[in-house]
Amino acid sequence: MPLLASRVQATDPASLPAGACVLIPTETAGPFPLDLSENPTFFRQDVREDQPGVRLDLRLRIIGAANCAPMPNVRVNIWHCNANGEYSGYNTAVGKTFLRGYQFTDANGEAAFVTIFPGWYNGRTCHIHFQVYVSSMYAAISQLTFDHATKNAIYAAYPNLYPKGADPLQPSADNIFADGYTYQLATLEPNPDTGGYRAALEVAVQGEGTLGVGYLEQQTAQHIQLEQSIPNPTAAVATIPFEVRSPSHVRLELWSVHGVRITSLLDSFLPEGHYAVDVDRAALGLAPGNYVYQLTAQNAHGRFSDCKVLTVIE
């Protein structure tokens, strides 16, 4: 399925660099963002929990506006209301966690989620919030929406799941999208593989790759340096290089995108130095897909960690 490209359309294209991209418009996080980074519950691909609704497979591709190249290993958070227009964590859903989660982008800059098609509530058109956490100094917060007729056709086809019926508000009449939503309009089409729908959006954020780091990243870099696995993607064995810059108790763990720890690759006290750990796809029984590896160092200065994505192919 093609992704919706956030490419520049201007009156004078010659004045723009080749391949220039348009930054995703910044929108409010809304009254319902919660802090997904503080609770490991939200590191998951399937965010549905027990919520009824039509399955939606959502794919966001993150690119750097400086060169339109994919941005791997950045965290993407999503959150949205349920079929009745309610958010977890608020009002009657205090303490609930449904329809919230985060993933890390792969080598192609893509993060994938399994959710339900959102409902709507008075004053807002149907939408999904997302945050691209590039570093502790910069996070792009925005929202996406869908074609009005296609969206309402879903509501009409499943009245038992969406009791509020058709969404009366066009995106152009929504205060958030009234100034334009060209670069926030996700594709939306049936997904024959699941019987539900699939959606995609390409999002341009500030930067080129992940060169812009913030305070937290600088602090972590004083103690550990985690590198991208080699090769990536891999069909057999991948090597994870890393450096320990302060004597520390070091753990290297491999996680599925569903938030399940697969194995501990290393758990030991290490002096300063360069190290490498192999991930044997066959020995671990890894199916094709994306996996997150996390390096954590505990020492007298505190606890420091970093994550990256390893992609397994056939």
C-alpha positions in Angstrom: 0.0 0.0 0.0 1.5 3.4 -0.9 2.2 5.8 1.9 0.9 9.4 1.7 4.0 11.5 1.0 4.5 14.8 2.7 6.2 16.4 -0.3 6.5 20.1 -0.9 4.0 21.7 -3.3 5.0 25.3 -3.8 4.5 28.1 -6.3 8.2 28.1 -7.0 9.6 24.5 -6.8 12.9 25.6 -8.2 13.6 27.6 -5.1 13.4 24.4 -3.0 16.1 21.7 -2.5 15.5 18.5 -4.4 13.4 16.1 -2.5 12.4 18.7 0.1 9.6 17.7 2.5 6.9 19.6 4.4 7.1 19.4 8.1 4.0 17.8 9.7 1.8 20.6 11.1 2.1 20.8 14.9 -1.1 20.3 16.8 -2.2 20.2 20.4 -1.6 17.0 22.3 -5.2 17.4 23.4 -6.5 16.9 26.9 -5.7 13.2 26.8 -2.0 12.5 26.0 -0.9 10.7 29.2 2.9 10.0 29.5 3.5 6.8 27.6 7.2 6.9 28.2 6.9 6.3 31.9 5.0 3.0 31.8 6.3 -0.1 30.0 2.7 -1.2 29.6 2.4 1.0 26.5 5.3 -0.5 24.6 3.1 -2.7 22.4 2.0 -3.0 18.8 -1.6 -4.1 19.5 -3.3 -1.4 21.6 -6.9 -2.7 21.3 -7.2 -4.5 24.7 -11.0 -5.3 25.1 -12.3 -2.4 22.9 -14.9 -3.3 20.3 -14.5 -1.8 16.8 -13.4 -2.5 13.3 -9.7 -3.5 13.2 -7.4 -0.9 11.8 -3.7 -1.5 10.9 -2.0 1.8 11.1 1.5 2.5 9.6 3.4 5.7 10.2 6.6 6.3 8.2 8.9 9.0 9.8 11.3 10.9 7.5 13.7 13.8 8.2 12.6 17.0 6.5 16.2 18.0 5.7 16.7 15.2 3.2 13.4 13.1 3.1 15.3 10.1 4.4 13.8 7.6 6.8 14.5 8.1 10.5 15.1 4.8 12.3 15.0 4.1 16.0 12.7 7.0 17.0 9.8 6.4 19.3 6.2 6.9 17.9 3.3 7.2 20.4 -0.4 7.0 19.3 -3.6 7.5 21.3 -7.2 7.9 20.3 -10.8 7.5 21.5 -12.8 4.3 21.4 -15.9 3.7 19.3 -18.0 5.7 21.8 -15.7 8.7 21.8 -14.0 8.0 25.1 -10.3 8.1 26.0 -8.7 5.7 28.5 -7.4 7.3 31.6 -10.2 9.9 31.9 -13.8 10.2 33.2 -15.4 6.8 33.3 -12.2 5.2 32.0 -9.8 6.3 34.8 -7.2 3.7 35.3 -7.7 2.2 31.9 -5.0 2.0 29.2 -6.8 1.0 26.0 -5.9 2.5 22.6 -2.6 3.9 23.7 0.9 2.7 22.8 4.3 3.3 21.3 6.7 1.6 18.9 10.1 2.3 17.5 10.7 2.9 13.8 12.6 0.3 11.8 15.3 0.8 9.2 12.7 2.2 6.8 11.4 4.7 9.3 8.2 2.8 9.8 6.2 2.1 13.0 3.1 -0.2 12.8 0.1 -0.5 15.2 -2.9 -2.7 15.4 -5.9 -0.8 16.8 -9.6 -0.1 16.0 -11.0 2.5 13.8 -11.7 5.4 16.2 -15.1 6.9 16.9 -15.8 10.6 17.3 -17.1 13.0 19.9 -18.9 16.3 19.8 -16.8 19.2 18.6 -14.1 17.0 16.9 -14.0 15.0 13.7 -12.6 11.5 13.8 -8.8 11.6 14.5 -5.8 9.9 15.9 -3.1 11.7 18.0 0.5 10.9 17.5 3.9 12.0 18.8 7.3 11.4 17.2 9.8 11.5 20.0 13.1 12.3 18.2 15.1 13.2 21.3 14.6 14.7 24.8 14.9 18.1 23.2 12.4 17.7 20.3 9.2 15.8 19.9 6.7 16.4 17.0 3.1 16.2 18.2 0.3 16.1 15.6 -2.9 14.5 14.6 -4.2 12.6 11.5 -7.6 12.2 10.1 -9.4 10.4 7.3 -11.5 11.0 4.2 -14.9 12.0 5.4 -17.0 9.8 3.1 -14.9 6.7 3.6 -14.9 7.1 7.4 -18.7 7.5 7.5 -19.1 4.4 5.2 -17.3 2.4 7.9 -19.7 3.7 10.6 -22.7 2.9 8.5 -21.5 -0.6 7.7 -21.0 -1.5 11.5 -23.9 0.2 13.4 -23.6 -2.3 16.2 -20.0 -1.3 16.8 -20.4 2.5 16.3 -23.7 3.3 17.9 -23.3 7.1 17.5 -23.5 6.7 13.7 -22.1 9.0 11.1 -19.6 11.7 12.1 -21.3 15.0 11.3 -18.1 17.1 11.2 -16.0 17.5 8.1 -12.3 17.8 8.8 -12.4 21.3 7.3 -14.9 22.4 9.9 -12.8 21.0 12.8 -10.9 23.7 14.7 -7.7 21.6 14.6 -7.8 20.9 10.9 -9.5 24.1 9.7 -6.2 25.7 8.6 -5.5 22.7 6.3 -4.9 19.0 6.7 -3.3 18.0 3.4 -0.3 16.4 5.2 -2.4 14.9 7.9 -4.9 13.0 5.7 -4.0 9.3 6.1 -4.8 6.7 3.4 -7.7 4.5 4.3 -8.7 1.3 2.5 -10.0 -2.2 3.2 -7.5 -4.7 4.4 -8.2 -8.1 2.7 -5.8 -9.8 5.0 -7.7 -9.0 8.2 -11.2 -8.1 7.0 -10.7 -4.7 8.6 -9.0 -1.6 7.2 -5.5 -0.2 6.9 -4.2 3.3 7.0 -0.9 4.9 6.4 0.8 8.4 6.6 4.2 9.6 5.9 5.3 12.2 8.5 8.2 14.7 8.0 9.8 15.9 11.2 12.7 18.3 11.9 16.2 16.9 11.4 18.3 14.6 9.3 18.5 11.1 10.7 18.7 11.2 14.5 21.6 13.6 14.7 19.8 16.0 17.0 20.2 14.7 20.6 19.1 16.2 23.8 20.3 16.3 27.4 19.1 12.8 28.3 20.9 11.3 25.3 24.1 13.2 26.2 24.0 11.9 29.7 23.5 8.3 28.5 26.4 8.7 26.0 28.8 9.4 28.9 28.2 5.8 30.0 27.1 3.6 27.1 27.0 3.8 23.3 24.6 1.4 21.5 25.2 0.9 17.8 22.9 -0.4 15.1 23.0 -4.2 14.6 25.0 -5.5 11.7 23.7 -6.4 9.2 20.2 -4.9 9.4 18.0 -6.4 8.2 19.3 -9.9 8.9 18.3 -13.4 7.7 20.7 -15.3 10.0 23.0 -13.8 12.6 23.2 -10.1 13.6 25.9 -8.6 15.7 25.1 -5.8 18.2 28.1 -3.6 18.9 28.2 -1.4 22.0 30.6 0.5 24.1 30.7 0.7 27.9 32.3 4.1 29.0 31.9 3.7 32.7 32.3 0.4 34.6 28.7 -0.8 35.0 26.4 -3.7 35.4 25.1 -4.1 31.9 22.0 -5.9 30.5 21.2 -6.4 26.9 17.7 -7.6 26.3 15.7 -8.5 23.2 12.0 -7.6 23.0 9.1 -8.3 20.6 7.1 -5.3 19.3 4.3 -6.6 21.5 6.2 -5.7 24.6 7.3 -9.2 25.5 10.9 -9.9 26.5 12.2 -12.7 24.4 15.6 -13.2 26.0 18.4 -11.6 28.0 21.4 -11.5 25.7 23.8 -10.3 28.4 23.6 -9.7 32.1 27.0 -9.0 33.6 29.4 -6.4 35.2 31.6 -5.0 32.5 34.6 -2.6 32.6 35.1 0.1 30.1 35.6 -1.2 26.6 34.1 -2.1 23.2 31.8 -5.2 23.1 29.7 -7.1 20.6 26.9 -9.7 21.1 25.5 -12.0 18.4 21.8 -12.5 17.9 21.3 -15.9 16.2 17.9 -15.8 14.5 17.6 -19.6 14.2 18.8 -20.4 17.7 16.2 -18.0 19.2 13.4 -19.1 16.8 12.8 -15.5 15.6 10.1 -15.1 13.0 10.5 -12.4 10.3 9.6 -9.0 11.7 10.9 -6.2 13.9 12.5 -6.6 17.4 13.7 -4.0 19.9 17.0 -4.5 21.7 17.7 -2.5 24.8 21.0 -1.9 26.5 20.9 -0.8 30.2 23.8 0.2 32.4 23.6 0.6 36.2 26.4 2.3 38.0 27.1 4.7 40.8 25.8 7.6 38.6 22.4 6.0 37.9 20.6 3.9 35.4 21.1 4.6 31.7 19.5 2.9 28.7 19.1 3.0 24.9 17.1 1.1 22.4 17.3 0.2 18.7 15.3 -1.9 16.2 16.6 -5.1 14.6 14.7 -6.4 11.6 14.6 -10.1 10.7 13.8 -11.3 7.2 13.5 -14.6 5.5 
